[in-house]
Amino acid sequence: MSLLKGYLVLGLTLFGIGLIGFITRRNIIMMLISIEIMLNAVNIKLVALSYYILDLRGQVMALFIMGSAGGAVAVGLIILIMIYRNRKTVDVEKYDLLREK
């Protein structure tokens, strides 16, 4: 049980680091990295709990999360590159393309 607690604390710590990084950073690349850290924290918890209850569903779900997160980051980076070509900055405060004027 103590090993499970260690993994859960590790997942909680990583999720907290990712959440703080997402909230405090204004650089869109750092925000994407923070989202990836949070998703990996969830994956650690899923795999640990799946191993603890002897069920493979959590591990399979972690694989699906990793796959969909990779695709989402790829799409996000493509959008970021297209916006960067127009604005020449990665600062989130400067992105007002969807705002009505």
N, C-alpha and C positions, 0 to 999 in steps of 0.2 A: 504493500500500500504506500510506503514512503517513496518508492520509485515513481509511482503514479503522481503523487503530490509534487515531486520534483519537476516532472514534465508539465503538469498543469501550471505550476508557478513560472516555469520557463515560457510557456505560451502566454500567460498573462503579462509577463514582463515585456516580451516582444510586442504584444498587441499594444501595450501602453506606450512603448517607444515609437511605434508606428503612428499611433494616434497623435501623440505630441508632435512628431515630425510633420504630420499632415496639417495640423492646425497652425503651427508656428512658421512654417516655411512658405515663402511666396514664389519660389522657383518651381516651375511645373515639373521639372525632371525629378527634383527631390520629393515632390508630392506623389509622383508615380512610384518611386522607390518605397515611400512610406506605406502606400497601399499594398505593395507586394510584401512588405514586412508583416503587415496585419494579416494578409491572407496566409502567409506561411505560419504565423502563430496559430491560426485556426486549424491548419493542417496538422501541426504538432499535437494539438489537443485531440483532434479526431483520431489520429493514429494511436495515440496513447490510450485513449478510452476504448478504442476498438480492440487493441491488444489485451486490455484488462478484462473486457467482458467476453473475449474469445469469439468475436464476430468480425467478419471481413468487410462489412458494409461501410464502416468508417474509413477504412483504407482505400476502398474503391472510390468513395466520395472525395477523398483527398486527391486522388489522381484526376478526377474530373475538375476539381477546383484548380489544380495546377494547370491543366490544359486550357480551361476557359480564361484563367488569369493571363496566360501567355498571349492568347489571342486578343484580349482586351488591351493589354499593354502595347501590342503591335499596332492596333488601330489608334490608340492614344498617341503613340509616337508619330504615326503618319499625320494625324491631325495637327500635332505640335509642329512638325516640320513645315506643313503648309502655312500655318499661322506665322511661324518664325520668318518665312520668306517675305511676308508682307510687313510685319511689325519690327523685325530685327531685335527682339527681346524675348526672354523666357520668363519675365516677371508677370505673375498672374494679374496684378493690379492694372497692367496696361492693356489687358485683353477685354475690350468692350465691344466686340464685333456684333454680339447679339442684343446689345442694349439699344433701346429706342432713343432717338435724339430729338 
